[in-house]
């Protein structure tokens, strides 16, 4: 149940942040900031769904790579999407240096799932 609860939380957060961006931010931020924000929401949703895959696999197979993939998806959401959310709000370009760490977390997480047996 842990992974289902966690994936549900991250999905709820993604939908809420997406709605916030579509409504509350409209007209208050530049087109660039809005595109950055949309990218953050997209990757957030995709990887929250990835956490549901982790939850499902965890019921079928006992392999520590599944848990690590989930941890890396969470790290990726926080680092990748989180840094882009903050970049969109603040314009602080140094946050762009954090984003690739989140992308790497996503890649390693998906890579681990390739080797689950």
C-alpha positions as CSV (number, residue, x, y, z in Angstrom):
1,X,0.0,0.0,0.0
2,X,3.0,2.3,0.6
3,X,3.7,2.8,-3.1
4,X,0.0,3.2,-4.0
5,X,-0.4,5.9,-1.4
6,X,2.8,7.6,-2.4
7,X,1.9,7.5,-6.1
8,X,-1.6,8.8,-5.4
9,X,-0.1,11.7,-3.4
10,X,2.3,12.7,-6.2
11,X,-0.5,12.4,-8.7
12,X,-2.8,14.6,-6.6
13,X,0.0,17.1,-6.3
14,X,0.7,17.1,-10.0
15,X,-3.0,17.7,-10.9
16,X,-3.3,20.4,-8.3
17,X,-0.1,22.2,-9.6
18,X,-1.3,21.8,-13.2
19,X,-4.6,23.4,-12.4
20,X,-2.9,26.1,-10.5
21,X,-0.6,26.8,-13.4
22,X,-3.5,26.8,-15.9
23,X,-5.6,29.2,-13.8
24,X,-3.8,31.2,-11.2
25,X,-0.6,31.8,-13.2
26,X,-2.2,32.7,-16.5
27,X,-1.4,36.3,-17.5
28,X,1.0,36.8,-14.5
29,X,4.1,35.1,-15.9
30,X,6.0,35.2,-19.2
31,X,5.4,32.7,-22.0
32,X,8.8,31.2,-21.2
33,X,7.9,30.7,-17.5
34,X,4.6,29.1,-18.5
35,X,6.4,26.7,-20.8
36,X,8.9,25.8,-18.1
37,X,6.0,25.2,-15.7
38,X,4.1,23.0,-18.2
39,X,7.2,20.9,-18.7
40,X,7.5,20.5,-14.9
41,X,3.9,19.4,-14.7
42,X,4.2,17.0,-17.6
43,X,7.2,15.1,-16.2
44,X,5.6,15.2,-12.7
45,X,2.5,13.4,-14.0
46,X,4.4,10.9,-16.1
47,X,6.6,9.9,-13.2
48,X,3.7,9.9,-10.7
49,X,2.2,7.3,-13.1
50,X,5.5,5.6,-13.1
51,X,5.2,5.2,-9.3
52,X,1.9,3.3,-9.9
53,X,3.9,1.0,-12.1
54,X,6.3,0.5,-9.3
55,X,3.4,-0.2,-6.9
56,X,2.0,-2.8,-9.4
57,X,5.4,-4.5,-10.0
58,X,6.1,-4.6,-6.3
59,X,3.0,-6.8,-5.9
60,X,4.2,-9.2,-8.5
61,X,8.0,-9.5,-8.1
62,X,10.4,-9.3,-5.2
63,X,13.3,-7.3,-6.5
64,X,15.1,-4.4,-4.8
65,X,15.5,-2.7,-8.1
66,X,11.8,-1.9,-8.1
67,X,12.0,0.0,-4.8
68,X,15.1,1.9,-6.0
69,X,13.3,2.8,-9.2
70,X,10.5,4.3,-7.1
71,X,13.0,6.2,-5.0
72,X,14.7,7.6,-8.1
73,X,11.3,8.6,-9.6
74,X,10.5,10.5,-6.4
75,X,14.0,12.1,-6.5
76,X,13.4,13.0,-10.1
77,X,10.1,14.6,-9.4
78,X,11.6,16.7,-6.6
79,X,14.8,17.7,-8.5
80,X,13.5,17.9,-12.1
81,X,10.0,19.2,-11.7
82,X,10.7,20.9,-8.4
83,X,13.5,23.0,-9.9
84,X,11.4,23.8,-12.9
85,X,8.5,24.9,-10.8
86,X,10.8,27.2,-8.8
87,X,12.5,28.5,-12.0
88,X,9.1,29.4,-13.4
89,X,8.1,31.3,-10.2
90,X,11.3,33.0,-9.4
91,X,13.3,33.2,-12.7
92,X,16.4,32.1,-10.8
93,X,18.4,30.6,-13.6
94,X,20.8,28.8,-11.3
95,X,18.0,26.3,-10.6
96,X,18.5,25.0,-14.1
97,X,21.7,23.4,-12.8
98,X,19.6,21.1,-10.6
99,X,17.2,20.0,-13.3
100,X,19.6,17.5,-15.0
101,X,20.1,15.7,-11.7
102,X,16.4,15.0,-11.7
103,X,16.5,13.9,-15.3
104,X,19.3,11.5,-14.5
105,X,17.2,10.1,-11.6
106,X,14.4,9.4,-14.0
107,X,16.7,7.7,-16.5
108,X,18.3,5.5,-13.9
109,X,14.9,4.6,-12.4
110,X,13.6,3.5,-15.8
111,X,16.9,1.7,-16.5
112,X,16.6,-0.3,-13.3
113,X,13.2,-1.5,-14.3
114,X,14.6,-2.9,-17.5
115,X,16.6,-5.4,-15.4
116,X,13.8,-6.5,-13.1
117,X,13.3,-10.2,-13.3
